[in-house]
Amino acid sequence: MELQHERRGSGSPLVLVHGLGGSRHSFDRIVPDLATQREVVLLDLPGFGGTPPLAGEPSVAALTDAVAGFLTDHDLTGADLVGSSLGARMVLEMARRGIGRHVVALDPGGFWNDRELRVFSASLRASVALVRGLRPALPTLLGNPVGRTALLAQFSARPWAVPAATAINEVAGLADAPGTDATLRALVDGPRQAGAPAATAPGRLVIGWGRRDLVTVPAQAARAAGRFPDARLHWFERCGHFPQWDAPAEATRVILEATVAA
């Protein structure tokens, strides 16, 4: 499968992988600054943005296979990788497989306990149902700070400050993407993220976590770090689930510092 993608900037390649319901536009707040130093490769996962769904179940393994195939096809197997949420789990899985070079994973899924998984499932399903019910009004609601605060509080610690275009792209994608329901089912019903032994990561590995994350709660960060002992844990102090929204300058700095050539 060819993934819909675009390239911006110049320099050594940096591949960005979005989360559930997102698209390559999930990183719009940080791409301009990243692209001043790197060639940024933005892709749409199967079932999201401009990429059609997979023929089979969109499990984490299957989605990761699709991205790994994209990297091979485009001579990017040694590229640095950045992921957010589901995409963060996928770049950790690629690091576990020895794919890519330096990796930054922002608030990855897959490290929940049973109770946290039940809350994740119920809250995300409720959010999807809500935004689908409000779909005709979303541009108006998200076009003002009050509406963004009401609809993005689960995802952002500062929802009123998220640009309207970013909010509309993300929330409309969650409502409209053909891959949302099947991918959410696969996340909830599938295995949790496996780890990697120490000294096996292909390069530097940074796991970033928002202190105010209400989707993958901060307690999960210690489990992620324990399963990936090569990783350095970075806390985003006043951030929710998407540091690239709440602290774009800090997220850009963390990514560039983690992926700079040795």
C-alpha positions in Angstrom: 0.0 0.0 0.0 1.3 3.5 -0.9 0.6 5.9 2.0 -0.4 9.4 1.2 2.5 11.6 2.2 4.3 14.9 1.6 7.9 16.1 2.2 8.8 19.6 3.5 12.2 21.2 4.1 15.6 19.8 3.5 18.3 17.9 5.4 18.3 14.4 6.9 14.8 12.9 6.8 12.5 12.9 9.9 9.4 10.8 9.5 6.3 11.9 11.6 3.5 9.4 12.4 0.2 10.6 13.7 -2.3 9.1 16.0 -5.9 7.7 16.0 -8.2 10.0 14.0 -5.4 12.2 13.0 -3.5 12.8 9.7 -0.3 14.4 8.6 -1.8 17.7 9.7 -1.6 16.6 13.3 1.9 18.1 13.4 1.1 21.4 11.6 2.2 23.4 14.7 5.7 22.1 14.6 6.4 21.3 11.0 7.5 24.8 9.9 10.3 24.9 12.6 11.3 21.3 12.1 11.5 21.9 8.3 14.1 24.6 8.8 16.6 22.0 9.8 15.3 18.6 8.5 13.4 17.1 5.6 10.1 16.3 7.3 8.2 13.4 5.8 4.5 13.5 6.8 2.3 10.5 6.1 -1.3 9.5 6.5 -1.8 6.1 8.2 -4.1 3.5 6.5 -7.7 4.6 7.0 -6.9 8.2 7.8 -6.3 11.4 5.9 -5.9 10.5 2.2 -4.8 6.8 2.7 -7.4 4.1 2.2 -7.9 1.5 5.0 -6.1 -1.8 5.1 -7.9 -4.8 3.7 -7.6 -6.7 7.0 -7.7 -5.7 10.7 -5.8 -2.5 11.4 -3.8 -3.8 14.3 -0.8 -2.0 15.6 1.3 -4.8 14.0 -0.4 -4.4 10.6 -0.2 -0.6 10.7 3.5 -0.8 11.6 4.1 -3.2 8.8 2.5 -0.7 6.4 4.7 2.1 7.6 7.8 -0.1 7.6 7.0 -1.0 4.0 6.6 2.7 3.2 10.1 3.4 4.7 11.6 0.6 2.6 9.9 1.7 -0.6 11.1 5.3 -0.1 14.7 4.5 1.1 13.9 5.8 4.6 14.7 2.7 6.7 17.5 4.6 8.5 15.4 7.8 9.0 14.7 9.3 12.4 11.1 8.6 13.6 8.6 10.7 15.6 5.2 9.5 16.6 2.2 10.8 18.6 -0.2 8.6 20.5 -0.9 5.6 18.3 1.9 6.8 16.1 4.2 7.0 19.1 3.4 3.4 19.9 4.2 2.5 16.3 7.6 4.2 16.3 8.5 2.3 19.6 7.4 -0.9 17.8 9.7 0.0 14.9 12.6 0.7 17.3 11.9 -2.7 18.9 12.2 -4.3 15.5 15.4 -2.4 14.7 13.8 -0.1 12.1 14.8 3.6 11.9 17.5 5.4 13.8 16.7 7.9 16.6 13.1 7.8 17.9 10.9 10.2 19.7 7.6 8.8 21.0 5.1 11.4 22.4 2.4 10.0 24.8 2.3 6.5 23.3 -0.6 4.1 23.8 -0.3 0.4 24.8 1.0 0.7 28.4 -2.3 0.8 30.2 -3.5 -1.6 32.9 -7.0 -3.2 32.7 -8.8 -0.3 34.4 -7.1 2.4 32.4 -7.9 0.5 29.2 -11.6 0.4 30.1 -11.6 4.1 30.7 -9.6 4.8 27.5 -12.1 2.7 25.5 -15.2 4.2 27.0 -14.0 7.8 26.8 -12.7 7.6 23.2 -15.9 5.9 22.0 -18.0 8.6 23.7 -15.8 11.3 22.1 -16.2 9.7 18.7 -20.0 9.5 19.1 -20.1 13.1 20.3 -18.2 14.6 17.5 -20.1 12.6 14.9 -23.3 14.0 16.4 -22.0 17.5 16.2 -20.3 17.0 12.8 -22.2 19.8 10.9 -21.5 22.3 13.6 -17.8 21.4 14.2 -16.3 24.2 12.1 -18.3 26.8 14.0 -17.8 25.2 17.5 -14.1 24.8 17.0 -13.7 28.2 15.4 -13.9 29.9 18.8 -11.9 29.4 22.0 -15.0 28.5 24.1 -15.9 25.7 21.7 -12.4 24.4 21.6 -12.2 24.4 25.3 -15.4 22.3 25.5 -14.4 19.8 22.8 -10.7 19.4 23.3 -10.4 19.3 27.1 -9.7 15.5 26.9 -6.7 16.0 24.6 -5.2 19.4 25.5 -4.2 21.2 28.7 -4.7 24.5 26.9 -7.5 23.8 24.4 -8.5 27.4 23.9 -5.0 28.1 22.6 -5.0 25.3 19.9 -5.3 26.9 16.5 -8.8 26.5 15.0 -7.5 24.9 11.8 -5.6 22.3 13.8 -8.6 21.5 16.0 -11.0 21.2 13.0 -8.6 18.9 11.1 -8.1 16.6 14.1 -11.7 16.4 15.4 -13.2 16.2 11.9 -10.7 13.4 11.2 -11.8 11.5 14.3 -15.4 11.8 13.1 -15.0 11.1 9.4 -12.0 8.8 8.9 -13.0 5.3 7.7 -10.4 3.7 9.9 -11.5 5.2 13.3 -13.8 2.5 14.5 -11.8 -0.6 13.4 -8.5 0.9 14.6 -10.0 1.7 18.0 -11.4 -1.8 18.3 -8.0 -3.2 17.4 -6.3 -1.0 20.0 -8.7 -2.0 22.8 -8.8 -5.8 21.9 -5.2 -6.2 20.9 -2.1 -7.0 22.9 -0.2 -4.3 24.9 3.0 -2.9 23.6 6.0 -5.3 23.9 9.3 -3.9 25.1 12.9 -4.2 24.0 15.9 -5.3 26.1 18.5 -2.8 27.1 21.2 -1.9 24.5 19.0 -3.0 21.5 17.6 0.3 20.3 19.0 1.3 16.9 19.7 4.9 18.1 18.7 7.4 20.8 15.2 6.8 22.2 13.1 9.5 23.9 9.6 9.0 25.3 7.8 12.3 26.0 4.8 12.5 28.2 2.4 15.3 29.1 1.9 15.7 32.9 -1.8 16.4 32.3 -2.5 13.7 29.8 -6.1 12.4 30.2 -5.9 9.9 27.4 -2.7 7.9 28.2 -2.4 8.9 31.8 1.0 9.8 33.3 1.1 6.6 35.4 1.7 4.7 32.2 5.0 6.5 31.5 6.9 4.4 34.1 5.7 1.3 32.4 6.8 2.5 29.0 10.2 3.4 30.3 10.5 0.1 32.1 9.8 -1.8 28.9 12.2 0.3 26.9 15.2 0.7 29.3 17.2 2.5 26.5 14.7 5.4 26.6 15.1 8.7 28.2 11.8 10.0 29.7 11.0 13.7 29.1 8.1 15.3 30.9 6.1 18.1 29.3 4.9 19.9 32.5 1.9 21.8 31.3 0.7 19.5 28.5 -2.1 17.1 27.7 -2.0 14.3 25.2 -0.5 16.3 22.4 2.7 18.2 23.4 3.0 19.4 19.8 -0.2 21.4 20.4 0.3 22.6 24.0 4.1 23.2 23.9 5.1 23.4 20.2 8.5 25.1 20.9 9.4 22.6 23.5 8.3 19.6 21.4 10.4 20.9 18.5 13.4 21.3 20.7 13.1 17.8 22.2 12.7 16.3 18.7 15.6 18.1 17.2 17.9 17.5 20.2 17.0 13.8 20.3 17.6 13.3 16.6 20.6 15.4 15.9 23.4 13.5 14.2 26.0 12.0 16.6 
